[in-house]
């Protein structure tokens, strides 16, 4: 998904990702939702995990893109 590394890069990428890009990559709303839930769980289990901490919110953004694209 080309999120980069670290929270700042992850959040910056969320602002540029498009629904068309996600669909072209074969990403579905269900996949994005599952990844969001996974990263949220990892953060709860290990709050010091910098990658997971920066990915739950961008994955929510992808879920929102699917919701708005309907």
N, C-alpha and C positions, 0 to 999 in steps of 0.2 A: 504494500500500500504506500510505500515510499514515505513513511512517517518520519524518518530521520532518527536521531538518537536524542534522548532526553526530553523532558517535559516541554520545554520552550519550542523545540522543533516540531514535536507532535502537535501542539496547539496551533502553531503557525500553519502546518500542513492542513489541518482541519478547515482552515479558512479558504483553501484553494481547491479542495477536492470537489468533484462534481458528480451528480447522479449519473450522468452519461458515462463518465470514466468508470464508476463502480460497476455499472451494468456491462460495459465492454469487457471488464476484467472477470465477469461471471459472479460478482458479489450480489447476493440477495439480501433483502431486509432481514430475513431470519438469520443469515450468517452474521451480519453486522450486530444484530441484537445478541446473539450468542457470544460473540467476541467481547462486546461491551460487558456482558454479565461475567465472563471469565476474568477480564482485567479488573473489574470491580471486586471480585472475590479474591484475586491475588493480592490486591492492595490491602484488603481487610486482613489477610493472613500474614502479609509481610509489608507493612507500610513503608519500609525503607527501599522497596523495589522501585527504582526511578523509571524504568520502562513502563511497567504496568500503571504507575501513577499518572503517566502522561498519555495513556491510550484509552482509558475508559471514556473520558469526555469527548475526544475526537470520534470514537465509535458511536457515541450518542448522536453526534452531529450527522454521521452517515445515516443512522436510523431516521433522523428527522428529515434528511433529504428524501428518503424513500417515502415517508409519510406525506411530504409536500408535493411529491411528484405524481401522486395518484390522481 
